[in-house]
Each structure stands twice: as C-alpha cells, then as structure tokens.
Amino acid sequence: MAKEEMVEFEGLVTEVLPDARFRVKLDAGPTIIAYTAGKMKKNRIKTLAGDRVTVEMSPYDLEKGRLIFRHKDAKAPPPPPPSQRPNFRR
C-alpha cells in the first residue's frame, strides 16, 4: 500500500503557541495549527510571528500541519555585528 502524498501550502505565522506549535494563516485562506518539523528542531531554526513558512499537511486532516521550511525575508536588515569586548591588560 503506497503512502499518500503530503500537500504543501505557504502561509504566515500569526501566533506562537506553547509546545513548539504555531497558528498559521495559509495563503489559501484557512488558519491552521502547525508544529515544527524534526529537521528544523535539529538545525535550531527559530520561527517567530510574522515569518513566511511552508506547511506540509495530510490530505486527510486539513486542520493540522507541519512546518518544513522558513522563508528568508529579502527586506529584513542584516543582524547587527557582535559587540567587541575591550582588551584589558593586567
């Protein structure tokens, strides 16, 4: 018996919930609850409210999903450089 193909959607994270779950507003219209995929946890990819994400969902349950990719925002400014400690001499 073959496995069913997962359906992918893009959306916007609207709310961060406890237990690594997120409320995601899909571009197609509905709002769903999604959790972070294991590879994103393993690679320590942080997801915040306002991030564009790709969500993978089962065709049997279209109310829950799994975050599989966080899109980089082209308009986001680069992170500030790390502050340097002054050199102390004894």
Beta strands, then each sheet from edge to edge (+ up, - down):
strand 1: 7-17
strand 2: 21-26
strand 3: 31-36
strand 4: 52-57
strand 5: 64-70
sheet 1: 1+ 2- 3+ 5+ 4- 1+
end
